[in-house]
Amino acid sequence: MSKTGIVVFGTLLAATLYDLAVIVVGGVPSSVSQFITDTAAASPLQSFCCGALCAHFFGWMMFPRDTK
């Protein structure tokens, strides 16, 4: 695995463990997913930007380039 892959995987793992700890200590209302839901309801533009970024990262999987 490349260094970038290790950093991305480590970051996602750390965020998951953090979210689990926050849910155990403070309950679901203090979780990262609840924050994302609240932010999307308060700011649709921010939600759209996150969606556009995800499409930038993963959109090529839906429409692969022809390599011929």
N, CA, C and O atoms as a GROMACS GRO file, in nm:
protein
  272
    1MET      N    1   0.085  -0.117   0.000
    1MET     CA    2   0.000   0.000   0.000
    1MET      C    3   0.090   0.123   0.000
    1MET      O    4   0.193   0.126   0.067
    2SER      N    5   0.049   0.224  -0.076
    2SER     CA    6   0.129   0.347  -0.084
    2SER      C    7   0.117   0.428   0.045
    2SER      O    8   0.030   0.401   0.129
    3LYS      N    9   0.203   0.526   0.059
    3LYS     CA   10   0.198   0.613   0.177
    3LYS      C   11   0.065   0.688   0.183
    3LYS      O   12   0.008   0.706   0.290
    4THR      N   13   0.016   0.731   0.067
    4THR     CA   14  -0.113   0.801   0.063
    4THR      C   15  -0.225   0.709   0.110
    4THR      O   16  -0.312   0.751   0.185
    5GLY      N   17  -0.222   0.585   0.065
    5GLY     CA   18  -0.324   0.488   0.108
    5GLY      C   19  -0.320   0.465   0.258
    5GLY      O   20  -0.424   0.453   0.323
    6ILE      N   21  -0.201   0.457   0.313
    6ILE     CA   22  -0.186   0.438   0.458
    6ILE      C   23  -0.241   0.558   0.533
    6ILE      O   24  -0.309   0.542   0.634
    7VAL      N   25  -0.211   0.680   0.485
    7VAL     CA   26  -0.260   0.801   0.552
    7VAL      C   27  -0.412   0.808   0.545
    7VAL      O   28  -0.477   0.838   0.645
    8VAL      N   29  -0.468   0.782   0.428
    8VAL     CA   30  -0.615   0.787   0.413
    8VAL      C   31  -0.681   0.681   0.501
    8VAL      O   32  -0.778   0.710   0.570
    9PHE      N   33  -0.629   0.558   0.498
    9PHE     CA   34  -0.686   0.452   0.580
    9PHE      C   35  -0.673   0.485   0.729
    9PHE      O   36  -0.768   0.466   0.805
   10GLY      N   37  -0.558   0.535   0.770
   10GLY     CA   38  -0.538   0.573   0.911
   10GLY      C   39  -0.632   0.684   0.954
   10GLY      O   40  -0.684   0.681   1.066
   11THR      N   41  -0.653   0.781   0.866
   11THR     CA   42  -0.744   0.891   0.898
   11THR      C   43  -0.887   0.840   0.913
   11THR      O   44  -0.957   0.879   1.007
   12LEU      N   45  -0.931   0.755   0.821
   12LEU     CA   46  -1.067   0.699   0.831
   12LEU      C   47  -1.082   0.612   0.955
   12LEU      O   48  -1.186   0.615   1.021
   13LEU      N   49  -0.980   0.534   0.987
   13LEU     CA   50  -0.984   0.451   1.106
   13LEU      C   51  -0.990   0.538   1.232
   13LEU      O   52  -1.068   0.508   1.324
   14ALA      N   53  -0.911   0.643   1.237
   14ALA     CA   54  -0.912   0.733   1.352
   14ALA      C   55  -1.047   0.801   1.367
   14ALA      O   56  -1.099   0.814   1.478
   15ALA      N   57  -1.107   0.846   1.256
   15ALA     CA   58  -1.238   0.910   1.261
   15ALA      C   59  -1.345   0.813   1.309
   15ALA      O   60  -1.434   0.851   1.384
   16THR      N   61  -1.336   0.688   1.265
   16THR     CA   62  -1.432   0.586   1.308
   16THR      C   63  -1.420   0.559   1.458
   16THR      O   64  -1.520   0.552   1.528
   17LEU      N   65  -1.299   0.544   1.504
   17LEU     CA   66  -1.277   0.519   1.648
   17LEU      C   67  -1.319   0.639   1.732
   17LEU      O   68  -1.375   0.623   1.840
   18TYR      N   69  -1.293   0.759   1.682
   18TYR     CA   70  -1.336   0.880   1.752
   18TYR      C   71  -1.488   0.884   1.761
   18TYR      O   72  -1.544   0.911   1.868
   19ASP      N   73  -1.556   0.857   1.649
   19ASP     CA   74  -1.702   0.860   1.648
   19ASP      C   75  -1.759   0.756   1.743
   19ASP      O   76  -1.856   0.784   1.814
   20LEU      N   77  -1.700   0.638   1.746
   20LEU     CA   78  -1.744   0.534   1.838
   20LEU      C   79  -1.728   0.579   1.984
   20LEU      O   80  -1.818   0.560   2.065
   21ALA      N   81  -1.615   0.638   2.016
   21ALA     CA   82  -1.591   0.686   2.153
   21ALA      C   83  -1.689   0.797   2.190
   21ALA      O   84  -1.740   0.800   2.302
   22VAL      N   85  -1.716   0.887   2.096
   22VAL     CA   86  -1.809   0.997   2.124
   22VAL      C   87  -1.950   0.944   2.148
   22VAL      O   88  -2.021   0.993   2.236
   23ILE      N   89  -1.991   0.844   2.070
   23ILE     CA   90  -2.124   0.786   2.088
   23ILE      C   91  -2.135   0.716   2.223
   23ILE      O   92  -2.236   0.727   2.291
   24VAL      N   93  -2.030   0.643   2.261
   24VAL     CA   94  -2.032   0.573   2.389
   24VAL      C   95  -2.040   0.672   2.505
   24VAL      O   96  -2.114   0.650   2.601
   25VAL      N   97  -1.964   0.780   2.498
   25VAL     CA   98  -1.959   0.878   2.608
   25VAL      C   99  -2.077   0.973   2.606
   25VAL      O  100  -2.141   0.995   2.709
   26GLY      N  101  -2.108   1.030   2.489
   26GLY     CA  102  -2.208   1.137   2.483
   26GLY      C  103  -2.338   1.101   2.415
   26GLY      O  104  -2.429   1.183   2.413
   27GLY      N  105  -2.350   0.983   2.361
   27GLY     CA  106  -2.472   0.943   2.293
   27GLY      C  107  -2.472   0.983   2.146
   27GLY      O  108  -2.383   1.054   2.101
   28VAL      N  109  -2.572   0.938   2.074
   28VAL     CA  110  -2.583   0.961   1.931
   28VAL      C  111  -2.591   1.110   1.895
   28VAL      O  112  -2.534   1.149   1.793
   29PRO      N  113  -2.659   1.195   1.973
   29PRO     CA  114  -2.665   1.337   1.934
   29PRO      C  115  -2.528   1.406   1.923
   29PRO      O  116  -2.518   1.510   1.860
   30SER      N  117  -2.426   1.349   1.984
   30SER     CA  118  -2.293   1.410   1.976
   30SER      C  119  -2.203   1.344   1.872
   30SER      O  120  -2.084   1.372   1.866
   31SER      N  121  -2.259   1.256   1.790
   31SER     CA  122  -2.177   1.181   1.693
   31SER      C  123  -2.144   1.265   1.570
   31SER      O  124  -2.205   1.369   1.545
   32VAL      N  125  -2.046   1.218   1.497
   32VAL     CA  126  -2.004   1.285   1.374
   32VAL      C  127  -2.117   1.278   1.270
   32VAL      O  128  -2.142   1.376   1.200
   33SER      N  129  -2.184   1.165   1.260
   33SER     CA  130  -2.291   1.152   1.162
   33SER      C  131  -2.407   1.247   1.193
   33SER      O  132  -2.470   1.299   1.101
   34GLN      N  133  -2.435   1.270   1.320
   34GLN     CA  134  -2.540   1.365   1.356
   34GLN      C  135  -2.496   1.507   1.320
   34GLN      O  136  -2.578   1.588   1.275
   35PHE      N  137  -2.369   1.538   1.339
   35PHE     CA  138  -2.316   1.669   1.300
   35PHE      C  139  -2.330   1.690   1.150
   35PHE      O  140  -2.368   1.798   1.105
   36ILE      N  141  -2.299   1.586   1.071
   36ILE     CA  142  -2.310   1.597   0.925
   36ILE      C  143  -2.456   1.617   0.885
   36ILE      O  144  -2.484   1.699   0.798
   37THR      N  145  -2.547   1.545   0.947
   37THR     CA  146  -2.690   1.560   0.918
   37THR      C  147  -2.738   1.700   0.952
   37THR      O  148  -2.810   1.762   0.874
   38ASP      N  149  -2.699   1.751   1.069
   38ASP     CA  150  -2.739   1.886   1.110
   38ASP      C  151  -2.681   1.992   1.017
   38ASP      O  152  -2.749   2.089   0.982
   39THR      N  153  -2.557   1.975   0.977
   39THR     CA  154  -2.492   2.070   0.887
   39THR      C  155  -2.560   2.071   0.750
   39THR      O  156  -2.579   2.177   0.690
   40ALA      N  157  -2.595   1.953   0.700
   40ALA     CA  158  -2.662   1.944   0.570
   40ALA      C  159  -2.798   2.013   0.573
   40ALA      O  160  -2.838   2.074   0.474
   41ALA      N  161  -2.869   2.003   0.685
   41ALA     CA  162  -2.999   2.069   0.696
   41ALA      C  163  -2.982   2.221   0.707
   41ALA      O  164  -3.066   2.296   0.656
   42ALA      N  165  -2.876   2.266   0.774
   42ALA     CA  166  -2.855   2.409   0.794
   42ALA      C  167  -2.792   2.476   0.672
   42ALA      O  168  -2.816   2.593   0.646
   43SER      N  169  -2.710   2.402   0.596
   43SER     CA  170  -2.638   2.461   0.484
   43SER      C  171  -2.636   2.365   0.366
   43SER      O  172  -2.544   2.285   0.352
   44PRO      N  173  -2.737   2.373   0.280
   44PRO     CA  174  -2.740   2.284   0.164
   44PRO      C  175  -2.620   2.303   0.071
   44PRO      O  176  -2.578   2.208   0.005
   45LEU      N  177  -2.564   2.423   0.066
   45LEU     CA  178  -2.448   2.446  -0.020
   45LEU      C  179  -2.328   2.364   0.028
   45LEU      O  180  -2.256   2.306  -0.054
   46GLN      N  181  -2.307   2.358   0.158
   46GLN     CA  182  -2.197   2.279   0.211
   46GLN      C  183  -2.219   2.131   0.180
   46GLN      O  184  -2.125   2.060   0.146
   47SER      N  185  -2.341   2.085   0.191
   47SER     CA  186  -2.374   1.947   0.159
   47SER      C  187  -2.348   1.919   0.011
   47SER      O  188  -2.296   1.813  -0.025
   48PHE      N  189  -2.386   2.013  -0.075
   48PHE     CA  190  -2.362   1.998  -0.219
   48PHE      C  191  -2.213   1.991  -0.249
   48PHE      O  192  -2.170   1.910  -0.331
   49CYS      N  193  -2.134   2.075  -0.184
   49CYS     CA  194  -1.988   2.074  -0.206
   49CYS      C  195  -1.926   1.941  -0.165
   49CYS      O  196  -1.837   1.890  -0.234
   50CYS      N  197  -1.972   1.884  -0.055
   50CYS     CA  198  -1.922   1.752  -0.012
   50CYS      C  199  -1.961   1.646  -0.114
   50CYS      O  200  -1.881   1.557  -0.145
   51GLY      N  201  -2.082   1.654  -0.166
   51GLY     CA  202  -2.126   1.560  -0.268
   51GLY      C  203  -2.046   1.574  -0.397
   51GLY      O  204  -2.012   1.474  -0.460
   52ALA      N  205  -2.017   1.698  -0.436
   52ALA     CA  206  -1.936   1.721  -0.556
   52ALA      C  207  -1.795   1.666  -0.538
   52ALA      O  208  -1.737   1.611  -0.631
   53LEU      N  209  -1.740   1.681  -0.419
   53LEU     CA  210  -1.608   1.628  -0.391
   53LEU      C  211  -1.607   1.475  -0.398
   53LEU      O  212  -1.514   1.416  -0.453
   54CYS      N  213  -1.710   1.412  -0.342
   54CYS     CA  214  -1.720   1.266  -0.349
   54CYS      C  215  -1.736   1.221  -0.495
   54CYS      O  216  -1.678   1.119  -0.534
   55ALA      N  217  -1.812   1.295  -0.574
   55ALA     CA  218  -1.827   1.262  -0.716
   55ALA      C  219  -1.694   1.276  -0.788
   55ALA      O  220  -1.664   1.198  -0.878
   56HIS      N  221  -1.614   1.374  -0.749
   56HIS     CA  222  -1.482   1.393  -0.809
   56HIS      C  223  -1.393   1.272  -0.777
   56HIS      O  224  -1.319   1.225  -0.864
   57PHE      N  225  -1.400   1.224  -0.653
   57PHE     CA  226  -1.317   1.111  -0.613
   57PHE      C  227  -1.364   0.979  -0.674
   57PHE      O  228  -1.281   0.900  -0.720
   58PHE      N  229  -1.494   0.954  -0.675
   58PHE     CA  230  -1.545   0.823  -0.710
   58PHE      C  231  -1.624   0.818  -0.841
   58PHE      O  232  -1.666   0.710  -0.882
   59GLY      N  233  -1.646   0.930  -0.906
   59GLY     CA  234  -1.725   0.934  -1.028
   59GLY      C  235  -1.665   0.854  -1.142
   59GLY      O  236  -1.737   0.801  -1.227
   60TRP      N  237  -1.533   0.846  -1.145
   60TRP     CA  238  -1.468   0.771  -1.253
   60TRP      C  239  -1.505   0.623  -1.249
   60TRP      O  240  -1.493   0.554  -1.350
   61MET      N  241  -1.551   0.575  -1.134
   61MET     CA  242  -1.591   0.434  -1.125
   61MET      C  243  -1.720   0.409  -1.202
   61MET      O  244  -1.742   0.299  -1.254
   62MET      N  245  -1.806   0.511  -1.210
   62MET     CA  246  -1.932   0.496  -1.282
   62MET      C  247  -1.912   0.513  -1.432
   62MET      O  248  -1.981   0.450  -1.511
   63PHE      N  249  -1.818   0.598  -1.471
   63PHE     CA  250  -1.794   0.627  -1.612
   63PHE      C  251  -1.645   0.610  -1.642
   63PHE      O  252  -1.574   0.708  -1.660
   64PRO      N  253  -1.599   0.485  -1.649
   64PRO     CA  254  -1.455   0.464  -1.674
   64PRO      C  255  -1.416   0.510  -1.814
   64PRO      O  256  -1.495   0.502  -1.908
   65ARG      N  257  -1.294   0.558  -1.825
   65ARG     CA  258  -1.242   0.600  -1.955
   65ARG      C  259  -1.211   0.479  -2.040
   65ARG      O  260  -1.168   0.375  -1.990
   66ASP      N  261  -1.232   0.493  -2.168
   66ASP     CA  262  -1.198   0.387  -2.262
   66ASP      C  263  -1.047   0.386  -2.280
   66ASP      O  264  -0.987   0.488  -2.314
   67THR      N  265  -0.985   0.271  -2.257
   67THR     CA  266  -0.839   0.263  -2.264
   67THR      C  267  -0.789   0.211  -2.398
   67THR      O  268  -0.670   0.183  -2.413
   68LYS      N  269  -0.876   0.197  -2.496
   68LYS     CA  270  -0.836   0.144  -2.626
   68LYS      C  271  -0.770   0.250  -2.710
   68LYS      O  272  -0.729   0.223  -2.823
   0.00000   0.00000   0.00000
